[in-house]
Amino acid sequence: MNYKVVILDIDGTIVPHGKTVSHATKDAIRQLREKNMKVVIATGRAPYFSASIIQETEVDSMVFFNGAYVYHEGKELYRNAIEKNILKNVYLLSHEYQHPLTFLGGTSFKATDLSHPFVVEAFRRDPWKPELAPPQFWMEQDIYQLFLHCDHEEELFYQSKVPELDFRRWSSTGSRTCDVNLSNSNKAVGLTKLLEKLGVAPDEAVAFGDGLNDIEMLSLVGMGVAMGSARDEVKEAANMVTLSAEEDGVRYGLECLGLI
């Protein structure tokens, strides 16, 4: 297949958890460009969590918030904020059950409780820290994603009460935070908008990912590549499995596909 675009997740894919982009991965991206391959970042992160990665990789087309916000060559291409009535429902539930929320807007993020141990845990390894959310924060600006901070599987209650939203645990091993996005919004949705802009069919794209939020993306493209550290359900959605991020799995996968 004559692939034209390579799509890369960030955490656990081009960035080993808690680390930075390796020289091998940056060199692989450089080689793709030399062969006139378009490189795209597709992440669950917000733009302000991704600035250093974008600078390091020199990528100019990005999908943020698990598909809810798309940029192409410095211009906004697509956005899909969470409706206020849906935000109100989840906010009232979280207040009733005393589960903190972090609201992620286009330019800033704020949490309802900065001292809660689950919130502290969620951001302990990151250079960015949330500010306290004023009561009206979620009403006064567009919110594209939430973090729900609760014990494992408590999100199932929220899922039953707010079916318009999708709750995905950060990891299966002890994480007490979920990504919360619109149920009809995922990386594949945002990428479809971007691929249409590029004039590239989904089967002409390769995508690398490791998380539950990558399943739709890996299923969309012609060649979905799961990282070696991915969960079984992610690997099942992929066409092939490469090495882990710690082992420069993106570079290895690109080499196996003959793209570099």
C-alpha atoms as one frame of an Amber mdcrd trajectory, in Angstrom:
protein
   0.000   0.000   0.000   1.205   3.503  -0.830   0.720   5.156   2.567   0.654
   8.964   2.628   0.102   9.860   6.298   1.517   8.582   9.592  -0.559   9.362
  12.702   1.086   9.227  16.124  -0.389   9.141  19.609   1.759  10.819  22.281
   1.699   9.127  25.694   2.863   5.538  25.609   3.558   5.793  21.868   6.106
   8.463  20.923   6.638   9.407  24.570   7.345   6.639  27.097   5.306   7.422
  30.209   7.115  10.021  32.297   9.838  10.581  29.688  10.450  12.568  26.491
  10.566  11.822  22.763  13.687   9.757  22.052  16.310  10.694  19.468  15.416
   7.529  17.539  11.764   8.553  17.276  12.576  12.130  16.282  14.941  10.798
  13.630  12.234   8.481  12.331   9.842  11.437  11.994  12.547  13.375  10.150
  13.005  10.480   7.727   9.274  10.354   7.064   9.305  14.031   6.126  12.240
  13.504   3.792  10.063  10.971   1.971   7.209  13.521   1.774   5.067  11.628
   4.289   2.639  13.758   6.288   2.996  13.298  10.065   0.039  13.968  12.366
  -0.257  13.959  16.161  -3.516  12.520  17.567  -3.720  12.717  21.337  -6.059
  12.812  24.284  -4.019  15.740  25.564  -5.061  19.367  25.417  -3.038  21.745
  23.191  -1.375  23.289  26.244  -0.223  19.847  27.413   1.306  19.154  24.002
   3.292  22.294  23.138   6.753  20.875  23.859   6.034  17.668  21.907   4.759
  19.637  18.913   7.872  21.799  19.011  10.187  18.786  19.220   8.497  16.886
  16.408   7.698  19.959  14.258   4.271  18.550  13.474   1.747  21.076  12.136
  -1.434  18.963  12.050  -2.872  17.835  15.381  -5.950  16.182  16.852  -6.500
  17.071  20.533  -8.977  16.081  23.267  -9.489  12.616  21.744 -10.844  14.069
  18.517 -12.824  17.079  19.748 -10.374  19.751  18.548  -8.379  19.688  15.286
  -5.654  22.014  14.024  -4.079  22.023  10.572  -1.113  24.221   9.689  -1.801
  26.610  12.545  -5.516  27.014  11.844  -8.497  25.568  13.647 -10.175  22.985
  11.417 -12.797  21.419  13.687 -14.086  21.644  17.233 -16.845  19.904  19.160
 -17.405  21.215  22.684 -19.528  19.408  25.278 -23.031  20.863  25.562 -23.774
  22.832  28.741 -26.743  20.678  29.780 -24.520  17.588  29.671 -21.827  19.354
  31.685 -24.443  20.333  34.241 -25.601  16.731  34.637 -22.133  15.345  35.268
 -21.214  18.293  37.489 -24.234  17.742  39.743 -23.541  14.005  39.978 -19.892
  14.544  40.820 -20.836  17.091  43.488 -23.350  14.671  45.014 -20.836  11.821
  45.164 -17.886  14.074  46.049 -15.784  13.104  43.044 -13.607  15.960  41.755
 -13.700  17.028  38.124 -11.082  18.736  35.990 -12.542  20.864  33.187 -10.414
  21.229  30.054 -11.169  24.250  27.903  -9.451  25.393  24.750  -6.815  27.466
  26.534  -6.915  26.480  30.220  -7.913  23.745  32.652  -9.218  23.935  36.206
 -10.193  21.385  38.872 -13.003  21.496  41.415 -10.766  20.319  44.289  -6.996
  20.848  44.235  -6.294  19.036  47.513  -8.163  15.804  46.779  -5.630  12.922
  46.701  -6.924  11.632  43.353  -6.365  15.045  41.755  -2.900  15.337  43.294
  -2.126  11.833  42.029  -3.340  12.608  38.513  -0.931  15.504  38.021   1.993
  14.491  40.226   4.303  13.597  37.321   3.331  16.498  35.085   4.941  19.938
  34.770   1.473  21.493  34.622  -0.884  21.822  37.606  -4.543  22.837  37.568
  -5.927  25.957  39.188  -9.110  25.941  41.247 -12.214  26.101  39.072 -14.583
  28.983  39.899 -18.213  27.817  40.219 -19.103  29.241  36.800 -15.984  28.082
  34.939 -17.657  25.343  32.903 -20.541  27.635  31.981 -18.441  30.534  30.761
 -16.286  28.847  28.115 -16.217  25.866  25.787 -15.217  22.625  27.517 -13.889
  19.873  25.256 -12.986  17.216  27.792 -13.202  16.371  31.492 -11.193  14.291
  33.906 -13.333  12.421  36.425 -11.320  11.512  39.527 -12.854   8.450  41.178
 -12.090   4.886  42.219 -11.815   2.149  39.631 -15.132   1.239  37.956 -17.097
   4.015  39.712 -17.300   5.630  36.295 -19.798   2.911  35.319 -22.407   4.724
  37.413 -21.751   7.967  35.533 -21.881   6.128  32.216 -25.384   4.874  33.048
 -26.589   8.307  34.143 -24.939  10.404  31.417 -24.949   8.234  28.265 -23.991
  11.218  26.112 -20.493  10.931  27.576 -17.835   8.249  27.316 -15.693   7.443
  30.379 -12.326   5.765  29.788  -9.933   4.941  32.590  -6.362   6.190  32.059
  -4.989   2.734  32.763  -6.143  -0.626  34.130  -3.523  -0.643  36.895  -4.600
   1.593  39.720  -5.372   4.826  37.889  -8.113   6.820  39.618  -8.814   9.197
  36.757 -10.943   8.829  33.591 -10.971  10.762  30.342 -14.508  12.021  29.734
 -15.505  12.879  26.171 -18.674  13.036  24.120 -19.756   9.519  23.158 -19.944
  10.542  19.511 -16.450  12.065  19.586 -13.197  10.114  19.365  -9.868  10.271
  17.563 -11.335   8.682  14.430 -13.908  11.486  14.164 -11.302  14.232  14.365
  -8.924  12.376  12.063 -11.634  11.921   9.450 -12.017  15.713   9.306  -8.269
  16.141   8.965  -7.796  13.417   6.347 -10.578  14.976   4.275  -8.713  18.295
   4.411  -5.509  16.557   3.318  -7.283  14.684   0.533  -6.127  11.350   1.934
  -8.313   8.257   2.270  -8.261   6.459   5.666  -6.767   3.344   4.093  -3.808
   5.463   2.944  -2.913   6.230   6.564  -0.850   4.448   9.223  -1.570   5.057
  12.916   0.331   4.127  16.080  -1.334   3.991  19.506  -1.395   2.200  22.837
  -4.512   3.252  24.753  -8.209   2.500  24.856  -8.746   5.934  23.303  -6.784
   4.732  20.240  -9.065   1.820  19.312 -11.292   3.765  16.894  -8.242   5.385
  15.295  -6.464   2.064  14.759  -9.646   0.608  13.278 -10.133   3.574  10.929
  -6.819   3.533   9.081  -5.343   1.139   6.545  -2.569   0.094   8.917  -3.224
   0.331  12.639  -0.160  -0.401  14.762  -0.506  -1.141  18.486   2.421  -0.587
  20.808   3.865  -3.626  22.550   2.666  -2.369  25.938  -0.946  -1.939  24.793
  -3.840  -3.829  26.345  -5.192  -6.857  24.493  -8.309  -5.065  23.232  -6.110
  -2.377  21.651  -3.921  -4.991  19.969  -7.019  -6.760  18.658  -8.108  -3.537
  16.918  -4.732  -3.200  15.180  -3.270  -4.794  12.052   0.117  -5.313  13.660
   1.916  -4.954  16.997   5.290  -3.263  17.407   7.640  -2.854  20.372   6.869
  -0.637  23.368   7.561   3.098  23.490  10.522   2.393  25.780  11.960   0.232
  22.988  11.370   2.866  20.267   8.405   0.919  18.939   7.361   3.643  16.493
  10.704   3.530  14.739  10.705  -0.273  14.722   7.186  -0.385  13.295   8.010
   2.110  10.562  11.058   0.046   9.630   8.981  -3.157   9.488   6.526  -1.409
   7.160   9.329  -0.157   4.951   8.398   3.473   5.530  11.870   4.516   6.714
